[in-house]
């Protein structure tokens, strides 16, 4: 992907920089509440991309964790450290970035709601979703309803910025369905390769990232009380302790 194929929103200025990475099916807009709540709390710039194949970013030729991370790294300043808070798929990409393989130092990374166990039936389902042709909906409302369901946001928000676009004959999701084919991440391997201070976290009631699964990887994961998979949308301020930990680590180890 070309560097201008990835949409990147910038908020504020200065260092340390904070990179917020959304999950599969969403867009960077899911972080709006957190970004607004961090005014005066995060001292540097906040960077919010749409992942490849999502929102305002172009589709990728092929979806792999390394490929998506390389595309993100291409719109970041080489050598400039970034602390990373990533949700679900974004958390995996954050760990991948923190390997140091992409020329962007990441001294601290938090993976929120990462799914670490994948059944064969689940992988078969995502592979099937990746091959489905894009559907054209008659109205924007119908397309948005579908976009929210795909992103797991139905009932939490009523609108997902850049989640749908007008097309010939109606409206379509901006999500490239092929992104579902990215497969299961090697979280154990990524943690072994990671050069960052790592925090694993999840909503207390998140069925995709239960506490016992996380404890197999980290002895003390952060559990966000009474929140689910999209904790960052449900209660952005509940993520402040995670952001504070990233800030402390980023300031202490600015070079990664």
Secondary structure by P-SEA (a helix, b strand, c coil): cccccbbbbbccccccbbbbbbccccccccaaaaaaaacccccbbbbbbcccccccbbbbccccaaaaaaaaaaaccccbbbbbbbccaaaaaaaaaacccccccccbbbbccccccccaaaaaaaaaaaaccbbbbccaaaaaaaaaaaaccccccccccccccccccbbbbccccccccccccaaaaaaaacccbbbbbbccccccccaaaaaacccbbbbcccccccccccccccaaaaaaaaaaaaaacccc
